[in-house]
Each structure stands twice: as C-alpha cells, then as structure tokens.
Amino acid sequence: MLSGRALRTSRVLYPITALGPGRRLGIWLQGCTLACKGCMSRDTWNPGGGTEVAVDDLLRMWHDAVRAGADGLTISGGEPLQQAAVLAEFLAAATVADRDVLLYTGYELDELGEQQSGVLERVDAVITGRYSAGEPTRLIWRGSANQRLIPLTPLGEQRYRPFVDVSPPRAPVQVRVDDGLLWLVGVPPAGALPKVERSLREQGIVFEEAAWRP
C-alpha cells in the first residue's frame, strides 16, 4: 500500500465503454494548465478543484472493478502527466495481468520530461496531443486529427493497433448520472455538445452549468 500518497481527482466512474475497448474504470485527474480552446472538460482545469483521493483508495476501486469484470483502466483529465510522480506509483501498484491501461495526455512524446516518460513505462497505450478545435476528426477516442493513438506494449499492440485508423459511423458516447450530476463520457464530434444541450432543453432538462462552456 502507498499510504499518504494521493492524486487530485475530478471523478471516478465504472463501467465506461466509450474511452477504450471493453468495460473500463475511468479516472479523471484534476488540474490542467494546457487549457485547450474548446475543451469539453474545463471543469478539470483548476488544480485546486476536485478531491484529493488516496492512492490506496484508488487501488481498491480498481481492484473492485477488476473483480466486476473490468477489461482495462483509462486515465484522463485534466492533464494526468501534471501529477506524474504519484501517478507512476499508482500505476506501478495497479498492474493486473491482461488488463490494459490507456492514458490521455495533451503533451506530445517529445515534450515529456524524465518523470513524465516514466509514467508511460506503466501504460499500454497513450493518446497524445492537445485538442485542436480547428482539426475535427472521426477517429475513434480522439477529439482532433492531430491526436495520435500509440500502442506502447505487446498488450497495447494487441488491443489498440486495430483501432489506430478506425473512424466509426458514430462516436462512442455514454450518458451517466452520478451524485445528481450528468456526465457525457467519450469524445463527441465537433458541434455535438450544443445539440445535446438543446435537445435536453426541449425535454425540460436545463443545465445550470456545463463543463464545456467558458
């Protein structure tokens, strides 16, 4: 156990099926200074937001998910690599045979420092690159055409290589309600979020706040 260590976390959801293959535990880390224009997760930017969650507690959630049938773990944000030291420790302790780890980062590989590169040693596949609203794409699990899906391990090659160039007819998106909050999980195509908001408004559901609005 890694008592005393914690990751500042926005949310943890299980099961998710829209950010990687199969049923997955999703952990969104809090804090991002990259601040990509058009980001749908502006609520994760503030490094003082979210909640400090002990690594031991996150490990318990992960192992509970594995026992429930999870195929993998997806780490998103925020910017996960801005908490690289503790994240590396968590991933080192989270290794489970035949369960893959997918990491989202706004950084490119050539921007990473030693500590951040160390995180990728514990990851099976990574999606890199800042979100670029002017480069829309239908590539699965990516928000803009500049973002790359890179397998990093033999398990990553097996699970992710078949998806590198896949553009499904519809982007996989989930709607989850957790503690009274509605979450859209996935990477919806450009222009989809205002349409969702308008459609819900027509049904009498009005957002007081939306993570994608400034």
N, CA, C and O of each residue as an XYZ file, in Angstrom:
856
protein
N       0.832     -1.200      0.000
C       0.000      0.000      0.000
C       0.876      1.263      0.000
O       2.017      1.242      0.459
N       0.320      2.352     -0.521
C       1.068      3.595     -0.662
C       0.468      4.664      0.238
O       0.136      5.759     -0.217
N       0.335      4.341      1.505
C      -0.328      5.225      2.458
C       0.270      6.623      2.424
O       1.489      6.793      2.385
N      -0.614      7.625      2.440
C      -0.173      9.007      2.486
C      -0.068      9.669      1.135
O      -0.051     10.897      1.058
N       0.004      8.885      0.048
C       0.073      9.447     -1.280
C      -1.331      9.631     -1.830
O      -2.214      8.821     -1.547
N      -1.555     10.683     -2.612
C      -2.896     10.966     -3.128
C      -2.791     11.615     -4.500
O      -1.796     12.260     -4.830
N      -3.837     11.429     -5.283
C      -3.974     12.092     -6.576
C      -5.184     13.015     -6.524
O      -6.249     12.623     -6.049
N      -5.020     14.239     -7.011
C      -6.169     15.143     -7.078
C      -7.025     14.698     -8.253
O      -6.585     14.689     -9.403
N      -8.257     14.330     -7.934
C      -9.117     13.611     -8.867
C     -10.420     14.366     -9.088
O     -11.011     14.896     -8.147
N     -10.860     14.411    -10.341
C     -12.140     15.018    -10.669
C     -13.288     14.043    -10.460
O     -14.292     14.386     -9.835
N     -13.144     12.815    -10.986
C     -14.202     11.812    -10.856
C     -13.649     10.442    -11.191
O     -12.626     10.308    -11.862
N     -14.350      9.427    -10.709
C     -14.029      8.031    -10.999
C     -15.341      7.343    -11.356
O     -16.298      7.391    -10.583
N     -15.392      6.700    -12.533
C     -16.634      6.069    -12.980
C     -16.376      4.649    -13.471
O     -15.358      4.373    -14.106
N     -17.310      3.759    -13.168
C     -17.273      2.393    -13.685
C     -18.709      1.903    -13.839
O     -19.545      2.158    -12.973
N     -19.004      1.196    -14.942
C     -18.126      0.926    -16.077
C     -18.250      2.021    -17.134
O     -19.318      2.607    -17.309
N     -17.159      2.288    -17.829
C     -17.228      3.149    -19.003
C     -16.855      2.305    -20.226
O     -16.030      1.396    -20.137
N     -17.470      2.619    -21.357
C     -17.249      1.843    -22.580
C     -16.914      2.741    -23.766
O     -16.805      2.259    -24.893
N     -16.751      4.034    -23.528
C     -16.559      4.987    -24.621
C     -15.147      5.549    -24.701
O     -14.870      6.398    -25.549
N     -14.248      5.089    -23.830
C     -12.864      5.579    -23.831
C     -11.915      4.391    -23.733
O     -11.233      4.198    -22.727
N     -11.890      3.611    -24.790
C     -11.072      2.409    -24.808
C     -11.925      1.176    -24.990
O     -13.145      1.236    -24.839
N     -11.289      0.042    -25.316
C     -12.031     -1.188    -25.587
C     -12.577     -1.843    -24.326
O     -11.928     -1.835    -23.280
N     -13.772     -2.409    -24.433
C     -14.350     -3.167    -23.332
C     -14.917     -2.292    -22.233
O     -15.161     -1.100    -22.419
N     -15.120     -2.915    -21.086
C     -15.634     -2.234    -19.898
C     -14.447     -1.789    -19.051
O     -13.544     -2.578    -18.774
N     -14.452     -0.500    -18.635
C     -13.255      0.049    -18.045
C     -13.572      0.902    -16.815
O     -14.665      1.453    -16.683
N     -12.593      0.993    -15.927
C     -12.646      2.006    -14.872
C     -12.049      3.276    -15.449
O     -10.951      3.251    -16.006
N     -12.766      4.388    -15.320
C     -12.260      5.674    -15.781
C     -11.906      6.559    -14.600
O     -12.721      6.760    -13.699
N     -10.684      7.090    -14.606
C     -10.235      8.032    -13.585
C      -9.847      9.329    -14.287
O      -8.949      9.343    -15.129
N     -10.538     10.429    -13.931
C     -10.221     11.749    -14.474
C      -9.449     12.517    -13.413
O      -9.984     12.803    -12.342
N      -8.208     12.851    -13.696
C      -7.408     13.619    -12.752
C      -7.683     15.111    -12.928
O      -8.042     15.574    -14.010
N      -7.504     15.841    -11.839
C      -7.854     17.264    -11.799
C      -6.612     18.123    -11.997
O      -5.539     17.829    -11.470
N      -6.786     19.196    -12.773
C      -5.704     20.153    -12.978
C      -5.103     20.060    -14.361
O      -4.604     19.007    -14.757
N      -5.149     21.171    -15.107
C      -4.543     21.209    -16.442
C      -4.212     22.652    -16.781
O      -5.088     23.517    -16.768
N      -2.947     22.911    -17.084
C      -2.525     24.254    -17.472
C      -2.472     24.427    -18.993
O      -2.171     25.519    -19.475
N      -2.761     23.369    -19.752
C      -2.687     23.463    -21.214
C      -3.852     24.269    -21.771
O      -3.694     24.992    -22.755
N      -5.031     24.147    -21.142
C      -6.195     24.987    -21.446
C      -6.507     25.069    -22.933
O      -6.542     26.158    -23.505
N      -6.733     23.923    -23.554
C      -7.036     23.895    -24.985
C      -8.381     24.572    -25.267
O      -9.377     24.284    -24.603
N      -8.404     25.460    -26.244
C      -9.633     26.125    -26.628
C     -10.642     25.086    -27.126
O     -10.317     24.240    -27.959
N     -11.880     25.164    -26.600
C     -12.912     24.225    -26.998
C     -12.949     22.954    -26.188
O     -13.759     22.073    -26.474
N     -12.098     22.827    -25.186
C     -12.071     21.625    -24.342
C     -13.444     21.378    -23.721
O     -14.081     22.315    -23.240
N     -13.913     20.112    -23.727
C     -15.212     19.785    -23.155
C     -15.135     19.526    -21.654
O     -16.151     19.254    -21.014
N     -13.934     19.609    -21.096
C     -13.754     19.286    -19.670
C     -13.080     20.433    -18.929
O     -12.136     20.224    -18.167
N     -13.569     21.637    -19.159
C     -12.986     22.808    -18.497
C     -13.074     22.708    -16.976
O     -12.288     23.327    -16.259
N     -14.037     21.926    -16.491
C     -14.163     21.765    -15.039
C     -12.960     21.064    -14.433
O     -12.772     21.111    -13.217
N     -12.140     20.414    -15.252
C     -10.965     19.716    -14.720
C      -9.700     20.566    -14.778
O      -8.627     20.084    -14.417
N      -9.799     21.821    -15.224
C      -8.596     22.638    -15.366
C      -8.028     23.121    -14.033
O      -6.815     23.091    -13.827
N      -8.891     23.559    -13.139
C      -8.453     24.186    -11.891
C      -7.682     23.182    -11.031
O      -8.264     22.191    -10.590
N      -6.378     23.411    -10.779
C      -5.612     22.448     -9.989
C      -6.050     22.364     -8.534
O      -5.684     21.431     -7.819
N      -6.840     23.349     -8.099
C      -7.355     23.309     -6.736
C      -8.731     22.696     -6.638
O      -9.272     22.563     -5.541
N      -9.310     22.319     -7.769
C     -10.632     21.703     -7.762
C     -10.549     20.214     -7.466
O      -9.505     19.687     -7.083
N     -11.679     19.560     -7.656
C     -11.693     18.118     -7.444
C     -11.471     17.738     -5.994
O     -11.735     18.522     -5.082
N     -10.982     16.522     -5.793
C     -10.806     15.968     -4.452
C      -9.499     15.194     -4.384
O      -9.150     14.471     -5.317
N      -8.790     15.344     -3.296
C      -7.609     14.514     -3.071
C      -8.075     13.101     -2.703
O      -8.760     12.913     -1.697
N      -7.706     12.120     -3.511
C      -8.096     10.731     -3.265
C      -6.829      9.920     -3.025
O      -5.912      9.921     -3.846
N      -6.790      9.234     -1.899
C      -5.619      8.440     -1.560
C      -5.376      7.379     -2.626
O      -6.319      6.776     -3.139
N      -4.110      7.157     -2.956
C      -3.763      6.123     -3.927
C      -4.297      4.773     -3.480
O      -4.768      3.991     -4.305
N      -4.230      4.490     -2.183
C      -4.765      3.223     -1.683
C      -6.249      3.085     -2.003
O      -6.711      1.994     -2.339
N      -6.998      4.176     -1.903
C      -8.434      4.121     -2.212
C      -8.658      3.908     -3.705
O      -9.548      3.150     -4.090
N      -7.868      4.564     -4.551
C      -7.985      4.354     -5.985
C      -7.636      2.919     -6.359
O      -8.263      2.334     -7.242
N      -6.641      2.356     -5.690
C      -6.291      0.960     -5.954
C      -7.435      0.027     -5.565
O      -7.700     -0.955     -6.259
N      -8.109      0.329     -4.463
C      -9.256     -0.502     -4.069
C     -10.367     -0.416     -5.109
O     -10.985     -1.424     -5.449
N     -10.621      0.805     -5.620
C     -11.638      0.966     -6.664
C     -11.264      0.161     -7.906
O     -12.119     -0.481     -8.515
N      -9.994      0.196     -8.277
C      -9.528     -0.517     -9.449
C      -9.688     -2.025     -9.268
O     -10.190     -2.708    -10.161
N      -9.272     -2.536     -8.142
C      -9.380     -3.982     -7.932
C     -10.835     -4.422     -7.792
O     -11.179     -5.536     -8.185
N     -11.688     -3.569     -7.241
C     -13.130     -3.860     -7.230
C     -13.652     -3.945     -8.662
O     -14.449     -4.826     -8.986
N     -13.197     -3.019     -9.527
C     -13.631     -3.034    -10.924
C     -13.140     -4.288    -11.640
O     -13.870     -4.875    -12.438
N     -11.911     -4.696    -11.358
C     -11.379     -5.919    -11.965
C     -12.226     -7.123    -11.556
O     -12.557     -7.971    -12.384
N     -12.569     -7.187    -10.279
C     -13.412     -8.304     -9.823
C     -14.787     -8.263    -10.478
O     -15.426     -9.301    -10.653
N     -15.246     -7.060    -10.841
C     -16.547     -6.910    -11.500
C     -16.464     -7.138    -13.003
O     -17.479     -7.073    -13.696
N     -15.254     -7.407    -13.519
C     -15.108     -7.729    -14.927
C     -14.465     -6.671    -15.786
O     -14.559     -6.745    -17.012
N     -13.810     -5.682    -15.191
C     -13.179     -4.616    -15.987
C     -12.104     -5.185    -16.910
O     -11.312     -6.039    -16.511
N     -12.092     -4.696    -18.147
C     -11.075     -5.093    -19.116
C      -9.859     -4.184    -19.082
O      -8.786     -4.562    -19.551
N     -10.022     -2.981    -18.528
C      -8.907     -2.057    -18.539
C      -9.190     -0.816    -17.720
O     -10.259     -0.652    -17.132
N      -8.188      0.055    -17.704
C      -8.201      1.284    -16.919
C      -7.880      2.445    -17.850
O      -6.889      2.397    -18.579
N      -8.709      3.488    -17.833
C      -8.458      4.683    -18.628
C      -8.198      5.862    -17.700
O      -8.995      6.153    -16.808
N      -7.074      6.535    -17.921
C      -6.703      7.715    -17.139
C      -6.815      8.929    -18.053
O      -6.170      8.989    -19.100
N      -7.643      9.902    -17.649
C      -7.830     11.109    -18.439
C      -7.755     12.306    -17.510
O      -7.232     12.202    -16.400
N      -8.273     13.439    -17.953
C      -8.187     14.612    -17.104
C      -9.042     15.745    -17.627
O     -10.048     15.554    -18.309
N      -8.595     16.914    -17.277
C      -7.329     17.364    -16.707
C      -6.124     16.904    -17.545
O      -6.263     16.405    -18.661
N      -4.971     17.093    -16.967
C      -3.736     16.621    -17.584
C      -3.048     15.670    -16.617
O      -2.397     16.116    -15.672
N      -3.182     14.359    -16.840
C      -2.623     13.380    -15.898
C      -1.135     13.539    -15.656
O      -0.667     13.306    -14.541
N      -0.375     13.934    -16.681
C       1.080     13.982    -16.516
C       1.546     15.186    -15.710
O       2.744     15.338    -15.470
N       0.622     16.045    -15.288
C       0.984     17.097    -14.341
C       0.939     16.597    -12.899
O       1.180     17.362    -11.965
N       0.630     15.311    -12.720
C       0.740     14.641    -11.419
C       1.586     13.374    -11.601
O       1.269     12.317    -11.055
N       2.657     13.502    -12.371
C       3.388     12.339    -12.861
C       3.954     11.458    -11.749
O       3.856     10.234    -11.838
N       4.536     12.038    -10.717
C       5.221     11.232     -9.709
C       4.267     10.273     -9.006
O       4.544      9.078     -8.900
N       3.151     10.799     -8.530
C       2.206      9.948     -7.801
C       1.477      9.016     -8.773
O       1.180      7.872     -8.431
N       1.191      9.503     -9.976
C       0.526      8.651    -10.957
C       1.382      7.438    -11.297
O       0.856      6.334    -11.434
N       2.690      7.624    -11.435
C       3.577      6.500    -11.726
C       3.527      5.467    -10.610
O       3.527      4.265    -10.873
N       3.483      5.933     -9.361
C       3.406      4.999     -8.237
C       2.082      4.238     -8.248
O       2.048      3.033     -7.999
N       1.000      4.948     -8.537
C      -0.301      4.295     -8.607
C      -0.310      3.223     -9.693
O      -0.755      2.102     -9.450
N       0.178      3.559    -10.890
C       0.145      2.602    -11.988
C       1.054      1.404    -11.730
O       0.742      0.285    -12.136
N       2.171      1.640    -11.059
C       3.053      0.519    -10.723
C       2.345     -0.484     -9.826
O       2.546     -1.692     -9.950
N       1.512      0.026     -8.918
C       0.792     -0.852     -7.992
C      -0.498     -1.397     -8.605
O      -1.086     -2.335     -8.067
N      -0.944     -0.820     -9.725
C      -2.238     -1.190    -10.313
C      -2.120     -2.270    -11.381
O      -3.128     -2.664    -11.968
N      -0.916     -2.753    -11.644
C      -0.723     -3.741    -12.700
C      -1.509     -5.011    -12.413
O      -1.372     -5.613    -11.348
N      -2.332     -5.410    -13.375
C      -3.109     -6.649    -13.292
C      -2.966     -7.359    -14.635
O      -3.130     -6.735    -15.683
N      -2.664     -8.649    -14.613
C      -2.452     -9.399    -15.844
C      -3.648     -9.278    -16.783
O      -4.797     -9.414    -16.364
N      -3.364     -9.021    -18.052
C      -4.360     -8.987    -19.121
C      -5.357     -7.846    -18.972
O      -6.405     -7.871    -19.617
N      -5.066     -6.850    -18.145
C      -5.864     -5.621    -18.092
C      -4.977     -4.484    -18.559
O      -3.875     -4.292    -18.044
N      -5.458     -3.731    -19.536
C      -4.615     -2.697    -20.116
C      -4.872     -1.336    -19.489
O      -5.912     -1.098    -18.875
N      -3.901     -0.452    -19.658
C      -4.004      0.936    -19.199
C      -3.882      1.854    -20.420
O      -2.915      1.783    -21.178
N      -4.888      2.716    -20.589
C      -4.886      3.745    -21.626
C      -4.785      5.099    -20.947
O      -5.540      5.393    -20.020
N      -3.849      5.928    -21.410
C      -3.637      7.256    -20.839
C      -3.883      8.328    -21.895
O      -3.391      8.226    -23.019
N      -4.651      9.361    -21.526
C      -4.811     10.553    -22.357
C      -3.869     11.634    -21.851
O      -3.802     11.890    -20.649
N      -3.142     12.270    -22.763
C      -2.329     13.419    -22.395
C      -2.355     14.451    -23.517
O      -2.388     14.098    -24.695
N      -2.341     15.718    -23.145
C      -2.257     16.781    -24.133
C      -0.846     17.018    -24.627
O      -0.640     17.762    -25.586
N       0.134     16.392    -23.981
C       1.521     16.553    -24.398
C       1.853     15.627    -25.566
O       1.231     14.578    -25.737
N       2.838     16.025    -26.365
C       3.439     15.140    -27.345
C       4.617     14.416    -26.674
O       5.157     14.888    -25.673
N       5.001     13.280    -27.231
C       6.045     12.479    -26.595
C       7.363     13.238    -26.477
O       8.103     13.050    -25.511
N       7.662     14.097    -27.458
C       8.945     14.811    -27.401
C       8.942     15.975    -26.413
O       9.964     16.640    -26.241
N       7.802     16.229    -25.760
C       7.726     17.280    -24.748
C       7.930     16.743    -23.337
O       8.057     17.525    -22.394
N       7.963     15.442    -23.179
C       7.923     14.850    -21.849
C       9.278     14.896    -21.163
O      10.317     14.661    -21.780
N       9.244     15.208    -19.850
C      10.426     15.106    -19.025
C      10.615     13.678    -18.552
O       9.815     12.796    -18.864
N      11.679     13.458    -17.798
C      12.024     12.109    -17.344
C      10.902     11.501    -16.495
O      10.544     10.337    -16.674
N      10.356     12.287    -15.579
C       9.313     11.774    -14.699
C       8.048     11.426    -15.485
O       7.409     10.405    -15.231
N       7.700     12.282    -16.435
C       6.509     12.023    -17.247
C       6.709     10.812    -18.147
O       5.788     10.016    -18.327
N       7.890     10.667    -18.707
C       8.181      9.480    -19.521
C       8.107      8.219    -18.684
O       7.740      7.155    -19.181
N       8.460      8.341    -17.398
C       8.375      7.185    -16.508
C       6.955      6.682    -16.340
O       6.738      5.485    -16.149
N       5.980      7.588    -16.409
C       4.576      7.166    -16.331
C       4.254      6.251    -17.501
O       3.581      5.234    -17.331
N       4.735      6.611    -18.698
C       4.397      5.834    -19.889
C       4.990      4.431    -19.853
O       4.540      3.557    -20.594
N       5.991      4.198    -19.008
C       6.529      2.853    -18.858
C       5.514      1.919    -18.208
O       5.670      0.699    -18.255
N       4.464      2.497    -17.595
C       3.430      1.706    -16.924
C       2.130      1.679    -17.723
O       1.103      1.224    -17.220
N       2.169      2.165    -18.967
C       0.965      2.363    -19.767
C       1.047      1.494    -21.021
O       2.122      1.338    -21.601
N      -0.090      0.928    -21.439
C      -0.116      0.067    -22.628
C      -0.377      0.841    -23.913
O       0.075      0.439    -24.985
N      -1.103      1.943    -23.809
C      -1.354      2.790    -24.977
C      -1.588      4.209    -24.494
O      -2.075      4.435    -23.386
N      -1.231      5.160    -25.347
C      -1.381      6.568    -24.982
C      -2.012      7.311    -26.148
O      -1.719      7.026    -27.309
N      -2.878      8.263    -25.833
C      -3.408      9.194    -26.828
C      -2.797     10.551    -26.526
O      -3.011     11.112    -25.451
N      -2.032     11.078    -27.481
C      -1.244     12.284    -27.256
C      -1.788     13.467    -28.042
O      -2.504     13.301    -29.030
N      -1.435     14.661    -27.586
C      -1.684     15.869    -28.361
C      -2.791     16.736    -27.804
O      -3.809     16.240    -27.321
N      -2.576     18.036    -27.878
C      -3.580     18.991    -27.430
C      -4.815     18.930    -28.332
O      -4.711     18.692    -29.535
N      -5.971     19.148    -27.732
C      -7.187     19.228    -28.525
C      -7.130     20.471    -29.401
O      -6.842     21.569    -28.923
N      -7.410     20.286    -30.701
C      -7.398     21.391    -31.662
C      -8.772     21.481    -32.300
O      -9.125     20.663    -33.149
N      -9.550     22.482    -31.888
C     -10.926     22.603    -32.368
C     -11.000     22.780    -33.880
O     -12.022     22.458    -34.487
N      -9.945     23.282    -34.492
C      -9.935     23.508    -35.928
C      -9.555     22.293    -36.752
O      -9.474     22.373    -37.978
N      -9.316     21.150    -36.079
C      -8.942     19.922    -36.787
C      -9.877     18.779    -36.399
O      -9.440     17.811    -35.777
N     -11.159     18.879    -36.757
C     -12.102     17.835    -36.356
C     -11.745     16.480    -36.966
O     -11.132     16.412    -38.032
N     -12.126     15.420    -36.292
C     -11.840     14.070    -36.765
C     -12.956     13.133    -36.334
O     -13.708     13.435    -35.408
N     -13.059     12.005    -37.004
C     -13.961     10.945    -36.592
C     -13.179      9.738    -36.093
O     -13.764      8.688    -35.827
N     -11.870      9.876    -35.965
C     -11.060      8.785    -35.439
C     -11.530      8.433    -34.029
O     -11.769      9.316    -33.205
N     -11.657      7.157    -33.767
C     -12.222      6.712    -32.501
C     -11.368      7.162    -31.322
O     -10.140      7.087    -31.356
N     -12.054      7.635    -30.271
C     -11.470      8.023    -28.989
C     -10.624      9.294    -29.053
O      -9.956      9.636    -28.077
N     -10.641      9.999    -30.189
C      -9.853     11.221    -30.334
C     -10.748     12.388    -30.699
O     -11.752     12.225    -31.393
N     -10.371     13.582    -30.218
C     -11.183     14.759    -30.459
C     -10.743     15.594    -31.627
O     -11.547     16.358    -32.161
N      -9.476     15.484    -32.057
C      -8.980     16.255    -33.189
C      -7.945     15.420    -33.943
O      -7.328     14.509    -33.391
N      -7.777     15.763    -35.228
C      -6.998     14.925    -36.131
C      -5.518     14.859    -35.773
O      -4.834     13.913    -36.163
N      -5.016     15.841    -35.041
C      -3.607     15.831    -34.656
C      -3.298     14.832    -33.550
O      -2.137     14.481    -33.343
N      -4.313     14.374    -32.842
C      -4.081     13.474    -31.709
C      -3.759     12.064    -32.217
O      -4.379     11.577    -33.162
N      -2.781     11.420    -31.576
C      -2.317     10.103    -32.019
C      -2.600      9.048    -30.962
O      -2.442      9.289    -29.765
N      -3.018      7.881    -31.418
C      -3.177      6.701    -30.569
C      -1.946      5.830    -30.782
O      -1.712      5.333    -31.884
N      -1.155      5.646    -29.714
C       0.133      4.963    -29.826
C       0.184      3.769    -28.875
O       0.224      3.961    -27.660
N       0.182      2.542    -29.397
C       0.404      1.382    -28.526
C       1.849      1.373    -28.025
O       2.767      1.731    -28.764
N       2.047      0.969    -26.783
C       3.375      1.032    -26.171
C       3.904     -0.321    -25.703
O       5.103     -0.455    -25.459
N       3.051     -1.312    -25.574
C       3.448     -2.619    -25.064
C       2.854     -3.704    -25.967
O       2.011     -3.400    -26.810
N       3.276     -4.958    -25.807
C       2.636     -6.031    -26.574
C       1.124     -6.098    -26.355
O       0.373     -6.310    -27.307
N       0.669     -5.919    -25.108
C      -0.772     -5.891    -24.852
C      -1.413     -4.695    -25.548
O      -2.511     -4.804    -26.095
N      -0.731     -3.563    -25.526
C      -1.234     -2.385    -26.218
C      -1.326     -2.603    -27.717
O      -2.296     -2.183    -28.348
N      -0.325     -3.259    -28.295
C      -0.375     -3.582    -29.722
C      -1.580     -4.467    -30.035
O      -2.292     -4.240    -31.014
N      -1.796     -5.465    -29.205
C      -2.903     -6.398    -29.423
C      -4.253     -5.701    -29.343
O      -5.133     -5.942    -30.170
N      -4.417     -4.829    -28.339
C      -5.731     -4.231    -28.086
C      -5.986     -2.964    -28.903
O      -7.126     -2.696    -29.282
N      -4.942     -2.183    -29.178
C      -5.152     -0.842    -29.745
C      -4.731     -0.685    -31.199
O      -5.280      0.163    -31.903
N      -3.773     -1.478    -31.670
C      -3.345     -1.330    -33.062
C      -4.513     -1.426    -34.046
O      -4.539     -0.674    -35.021
N      -5.491     -2.333    -33.824
C      -6.611     -2.412    -34.776
C      -7.473     -1.149    -34.823
O      -8.244     -0.969    -35.765
N      -7.354     -0.268    -33.818
C      -8.207      0.927    -33.752
C      -7.508      2.208    -34.213
O      -8.138      3.264    -34.263
N      -6.219      2.132    -34.550
C      -5.455      3.351    -34.823
C      -6.088      4.179    -35.934
O      -6.104      5.407    -35.853
N      -6.610      3.525    -36.971
C      -7.165      4.255    -38.113
C      -8.681      4.087    -38.238
O      -9.240      4.361    -39.300
N      -9.345      3.648    -37.187
C     -10.780      3.387    -37.249
C     -11.582      4.670    -37.046
O     -11.328      5.433    -36.114
N     -12.554      4.897    -37.933
C     -13.486      6.027    -37.812
C     -14.907      5.466    -37.820
O     -15.475      5.255    -38.892
N     -15.486      5.223    -36.654
C     -16.820      4.631    -36.612
C     -17.881      5.600    -37.127
O     -17.671      6.813    -37.101
N     -19.030      5.076    -37.601
C     -20.106      5.961    -38.068
C     -20.576      6.921    -36.988
O     -20.944      8.060    -37.275
N     -20.562      6.457    -35.748
C     -20.931      7.308    -34.617
C     -19.881      7.182    -33.530
O     -19.439      6.081    -33.200
N     -19.490      8.312    -32.983
C     -18.519      8.289    -31.894
C     -19.147      7.630    -30.667
O     -20.291      7.936    -30.331
N     -18.426      6.730    -29.988
C     -18.972      6.129    -28.776
C     -19.083      7.157    -27.654
O     -18.083      7.753    -27.252
N     -20.289      7.362    -27.154
C     -20.537      8.316    -26.079
C     -21.518      7.689    -25.097
O     -22.505      7.077    -25.504
N     -21.252      7.839    -23.825
C     -22.151      7.382    -22.773
C     -22.734      8.567    -22.026
O     -22.122      9.632    -21.958
N     -23.909      8.378    -21.473
C     -24.509      9.351    -20.567
C     -24.609      8.674    -19.209
O     -25.231      7.620    -19.078
N     -24.001      9.279    -18.209
C     -24.006      8.734    -16.854
C     -24.527      9.780    -15.883
O     -24.237     10.968    -16.022
N     -25.300      9.329    -14.898
C     -25.742     10.202    -13.810
C     -25.095      9.691    -12.532
O     -25.251      8.527    -12.165
N     -24.371     10.572    -11.863
C     -23.632     10.180    -10.666
C     -23.736     11.308     -9.648
O     -23.314     12.433     -9.919
N     -24.296     11.012     -8.482
C     -24.462     12.020     -7.422
C     -25.197     13.264     -7.929
O     -24.850     14.393     -7.579
N     -26.213     13.036     -8.754
C     -27.019     14.156     -9.240
C     -26.413     14.934    -10.383
O     -27.001     15.915    -10.837
N     -25.238     14.517    -10.866
C     -24.577     15.182    -11.983
C     -24.665     14.304    -13.224
O     -24.533     13.083    -13.142
N     -24.887     14.932    -14.372
C     -24.944     14.219    -15.636
C     -23.594     14.340    -16.320
O     -23.089     15.442    -16.530
N     -23.008     13.184    -16.669
C     -21.708     13.163    -17.330
C     -21.864     12.601    -18.728
O     -22.522     11.578    -18.917
N     -21.270     13.253    -19.704
C     -21.129     12.697    -21.042
C     -19.718     12.118    -21.117
O     -18.734     12.851    -21.029
N     -19.627     10.811    -21.279
C     -18.342     10.123    -21.297
C     -18.021      9.745    -22.732
O     -18.823      9.092    -23.400
N     -16.865     10.147    -23.203
C     -16.453      9.857    -24.563
C     -15.925     11.112    -25.216
O     -15.687     12.120    -24.551
N     -15.743     11.044    -26.530
C     -15.241     12.184    -27.284
C     -16.246     12.461    -28.402
O     -16.094     11.947    -29.510
N     -17.262     13.263    -28.124
C     -18.284     13.542    -29.146
C     -17.715     14.369    -30.289
O     -16.758     15.118    -30.092
N     -18.290     14.246    -31.485
C     -17.795     15.027    -32.628
C     -18.038     16.512    -32.445
O     -18.866     16.927    -31.634
N     -17.309     17.301    -33.206
C     -17.431     18.760    -33.138
C     -18.880     19.187    -33.343
O     -19.562     18.703    -34.246
N     -19.340     20.105    -32.488
C     -20.692     20.635    -32.596
C     -21.760     19.809    -31.924
O     -22.923     20.211    -31.894
N     -21.388     18.648    -31.377
C     -22.400     17.755    -30.798
C     -22.918     18.247    -29.449
O     -24.093     18.059    -29.135
N     -22.062     18.870    -28.654
C     -22.463     19.231    -27.293
C     -23.577     20.277    -27.264
O     -24.533     20.099    -26.510
N     -23.506     21.357    -28.044
C     -24.643     22.290    -28.068
C     -25.934     21.619    -28.524
O     -27.013     21.961    -28.040
N     -25.832     20.662    -29.455
C     -27.024     19.945    -29.916
C     -27.623     19.116    -28.786
O     -28.843     19.059    -28.629
N     -26.759     18.473    -28.000
C     -27.247     17.698    -26.852
C     -27.953     18.608    -25.864
O     -29.022     18.275    -25.351
N     -27.349     19.764    -25.599
C     -27.929     20.707    -24.653
C     -29.290     21.204    -25.135
O     -30.231     21.293    -24.347
N     -29.401     21.528    -26.428
C     -30.683     21.983    -26.976
C     -31.736     20.886    -26.909
O     -32.894     21.150    -26.583
N     -31.335     19.653    -27.218
C     -32.276     18.538    -27.183
C     -32.807     18.300    -25.775
O     -34.000     18.058    -25.592
N     -31.940     18.368    -24.797
C     -32.376     18.184    -23.410
C     -33.253     19.339    -22.948
O     -34.207     19.137    -22.196
N     -32.930     20.556    -23.398
C     -33.751     21.708    -23.027
C     -35.181     21.534    -23.550
O     -36.143     21.898    -22.874
N     -35.310     20.978    -24.748
C     -36.637     20.729    -25.310
C     -37.434     19.720    -24.486
O     -38.663     19.694    -24.539
N     -36.722     18.891    -23.726
C     -37.373     17.907    -22.864
C     -37.521     18.404    -21.426
O     -37.909     17.652    -20.532
N     -37.205     19.681    -21.221
C     -37.372     20.275    -19.898
C     -36.188     20.120    -18.982
O     -36.280     20.405    -17.788
N     -35.064     19.667    -19.531
C     -33.853     19.493    -18.731
C     -32.896     20.630    -19.063
O     -32.418     20.738    -20.192
N     -32.617     21.480    -18.072
C     -31.775     22.658    -18.290
C     -30.511     22.535    -17.448
O     -30.582     22.260    -16.250
N     -29.365     22.736    -18.068
C     -28.099     22.705    -17.343
C     -27.880     24.030    -16.630
O     -27.942     25.090    -17.251
N     -27.625     23.972    -15.327
C     -27.210     25.174    -14.622
C     -25.779     25.532    -15.004
O     -25.436     26.706    -15.145
N     -24.952     24.507    -15.169
C     -23.582     24.700    -15.597
C     -23.246     23.592    -16.578
O     -23.826     22.508    -16.509
N     -22.319     23.845    -17.489
C     -21.842     22.840    -18.419
C     -20.335     22.947    -18.503
O     -19.791     24.040    -18.660
N     -19.653     21.801    -18.396
C     -18.196     21.803    -18.319
C     -17.527     22.351    -19.570
O     -16.388     22.815    -19.512
N     -18.235     22.300    -20.715
C     -17.609     22.753    -21.951
C     -17.787     24.235    -22.218
O     -17.215     24.762    -23.172
N     -18.584     24.930    -21.381
C     -18.788     26.367    -21.597
C     -17.762     27.157    -20.801
O     -17.398     26.764    -19.693
N     -17.280     28.300    -21.372
C     -16.328     29.151    -20.639
C     -16.943     29.675    -19.353
O     -16.289     30.406    -18.609
